[in-house]
Amino acid sequence: MNHTTEGQLVQAEGQVVQEFRRKLGLKDVLAQSLSVIAPAMSGAFLTYLAATQAGGATPLSFLLGALGMLCVGSVVAMFAGSLSSAGSIYTYLSKGASRTTGFVGGWAYVSAYLLFGAGVLGGFGFFMSQLVEVLFGGAVQWYWFTLLGIAIITLLNFFNIAVSTRNQLIFLVLSMSAMLVVSFIVIAIGSPEVSLVDGETPIAAAGTSWDPTAFWPPAAGAPWIGVFFGMSFAMLSFVGSESSASLSEETRDSKRNIPRAVIGSILVAGIFYVIVSYATAIGFGVEQARIDWPASATGLAAVAPNTLTSALVLAAAGGSSLFCALGFHTASSRVLFAMGREGVLPKRLGRLHPHWNTPWNSMIVAIVIWILLMAGSVLFVAKDAQVELAGTDNHVTGGIFVFTLLLNFGTPVVMFVYLMLGITGIIHGVRNRMRKFILAGVGAGIFAVVAILGGLYFSFVPAEPGGDIPMALRVIPWVLVAIVLAGWALAAWTKRARAQAWAAMGRVFDEL
């Protein structure tokens, strides 16, 4: 690739294409990865989703999830050390394995990020509505805050990506610090004497601050399959660590900064999650958490010692979910941009704004898809089904439902992409005799398979013997199948009908 003197265009295979300006540093890309990971939001809510089956052993699920994501992150980091492209995983799969693999992987990756972004915006509405209720006693519908979130993302992301990432970094430090303070307070107080939910059931280890049974499922009263189910949500909690790779073309010295951001974000988030999930398990009582944690969607906020600390957790989680959606918007719009720039998606998606140097068209498409996903979830699903999945019937039901439904849909999709990435790492390593690629690829593949199977298990088997499987869980495997088959079909059509664009796939990048 040859750069022009203005830095606005690059030449790839004789074709002139648009290029971003490199204005981001390590802090910016680290903020991008951590903002999509959204430690405060995930620590408050995704721990709850994992706990629905892992119970008091949820900290172990997050420890295993961190190890799995270090394998995935290592593959991304090694690719990012040699290839710089806004297409990130789409480009890595195309160059490391094949064009078909790259197309299907890019398609699935964007699909998962669009599902996550819409779901997280529903979560933002839920958290902020809960915060208002805790502080002022009023019940405000969740969707007003979600609409406000869309407006804020539009203002921050459409005009200057550097301003956006620096705002993310400031809030990340504040929100994570607040939740760590609350976590250490809960741990210091120890487990309660009786259940926080029913106020009657005695807690066996009352007053205990250190309880190793949180890391051993049989002692915590949790099945191993529940831990693996929880691990799928734990790995979901790290999704976004690789999103900084989508900013490679906008980052100075991306060969060094992107790998550091990917691995660094996983390590920081991993330590944070283990502390927060352990504090929440202690706050309920490790054994009692199997019953009480799934009944308390706000997680750490539910075990916080007073209204002030509870509000602090909700504020941190709400703001974190907003910046998480911002990060998903950044990453998904740039993969859409890269695929449009190469002509495998509509070329209009591959255009930058002439002044702001941002991919406006792909950004608008992402926002529109988000709105359609959220509206479709609440308008075309019966209220009884929403209440069943959300576990509550009030002004935040829709927000919890959108969050839970869309994240359940997206989780096996992104794990499928990680499986493809692991296999690609093995292929690339064997082809180029690179042992580190092979080892990281094997690890990524194994953890991805376990996460996929664990995440889909309760779509086929009821959580309680003889119980019903909610419709929302039964359709999850079919959403995965539909997205993958649609990607394969579109890849086959593109290969046949747009042969020139297909041949150029994955060629717009910097080899570092």
URVENMO-V238998 format. One record per backbone hydrogen bond with DSSP energy under -1.0 kcal/mol. CO is the residue of the C=O (numbers start at 1). NH is the residue of the N-H. Records with the same first field share a line. If there is no record, write none. Layout:
BEGIN
CO: NH ; NH
END
This chain:
BEGIN
2: 11
8: 19
9: 4
10: 17
11: 2
12: 15
15: 12
17: 10
21: 23
24: 252
25: 29
26: 30
27: 31
28: 32
29: 33
30: 34
31: 35
32: 36
33: 37
34: 38
38: 42
39: 43
40: 44
41: 45
42: 47
45: 49
46: 50
47: 51
50: 53 ; 54
51: 55
54: 57
55: 58
57: 61
58: 62
59: 63
60: 64
61: 65
62: 66
63: 67
64: 68
65: 69
66: 70
67: 71
68: 72
69: 73
70: 74
71: 75
72: 76
73: 77
74: 78
75: 79
76: 80
77: 81
79: 82 ; 83
82: 512
84: 510
85: 88
87: 90
88: 92
89: 93
90: 94
91: 95
92: 96
93: 97 ; 98
98: 102
99: 103
100: 104
101: 105
102: 106
103: 107
104: 108
105: 109
106: 110
107: 111
108: 112
109: 113
110: 114
111: 115
112: 116
113: 117
114: 118
115: 119
116: 120
117: 121
118: 122
119: 123
120: 124
121: 125
122: 126
123: 127
124: 128
125: 129
126: 130
127: 131
128: 132
129: 133
130: 134
131: 135
132: 136
133: 137
141: 144
142: 146
143: 147
144: 148
145: 149
146: 150
147: 151
148: 152
149: 153
150: 154
151: 155
152: 156
153: 157
154: 158
160: 164
161: 165
162: 166
163: 167
164: 168
165: 169
166: 170
167: 171
168: 172
169: 173
170: 174
171: 175
172: 176
173: 177
174: 178
175: 179
176: 180
177: 181
178: 182
179: 183
180: 184
181: 185
182: 186
183: 187
184: 188
185: 189
186: 190
191: 207
193: 203
195: 199
201: 195
203: 206
205: 208
208: 191
211: 214
212: 215
213: 216
216: 220
217: 222
223: 227
224: 228
225: 229
226: 230
227: 231
228: 232
229: 233
230: 234
231: 235
232: 236
233: 237
235: 238
236: 239
238: 241
240: 243
242: 245
243: 246
244: 247
245: 248
247: 250
248: 251
250: 23 ; 24
253: 256 ; 257
254: 258
256: 260
257: 261
258: 262
259: 263
260: 264
261: 265
262: 266
263: 267
264: 268
265: 269
266: 270
267: 271
268: 272
269: 273
270: 274
271: 275
272: 276
273: 277
274: 278
275: 279
276: 280
277: 281
278: 282
279: 283
280: 284
281: 285
285: 289
287: 290
288: 291 ; 292
289: 293
293: 296
296: 299
298: 301
299: 302
306: 310
307: 311
308: 312
309: 313
310: 314
311: 315
312: 316
313: 317
314: 318
315: 319
316: 320
317: 321
318: 322
319: 323
320: 324
321: 325
322: 326
323: 327
324: 328
325: 329
326: 330
327: 331
328: 332
329: 333
330: 334
331: 335
332: 336
333: 337
334: 338
335: 339
336: 340
337: 341
338: 342
339: 344 ; 345
340: 343
346: 349
347: 350
353: 357
358: 353 ; 360
359: 363
360: 364
361: 365
362: 366
363: 367
364: 368
365: 369
366: 370
367: 371
368: 372
369: 373
370: 374
371: 375
372: 376
373: 377
374: 378
375: 379
376: 380
382: 386
383: 387
384: 388
385: 389
386: 390
387: 391
394: 397
395: 142
396: 400
397: 401
398: 402
399: 403
400: 404
401: 405
402: 406
403: 407
404: 408
405: 409
406: 410
407: 411
410: 414
411: 415
412: 416
413: 417
414: 418
415: 419
416: 420
417: 421
418: 422
419: 423
420: 424
421: 425
422: 426
423: 427
424: 428
425: 429
426: 430
427: 431
428: 432
429: 434
434: 438
435: 439
436: 440
437: 441
438: 442
439: 443
440: 444
441: 445
442: 446
443: 447
444: 448
445: 449
446: 450
447: 451
448: 452
449: 453
450: 454
451: 455
452: 456
453: 457
456: 459
457: 460 ; 461
464: 467
470: 474
471: 475
475: 479
476: 480
477: 481
478: 482
479: 483
480: 484
481: 485
482: 486
483: 487
484: 488
485: 489
486: 490
487: 491
488: 492
489: 493
490: 494
491: 495
492: 496
493: 497
494: 498
498: 502
499: 503
500: 504
502: 505
504: 507
507: 509
510: 84
END
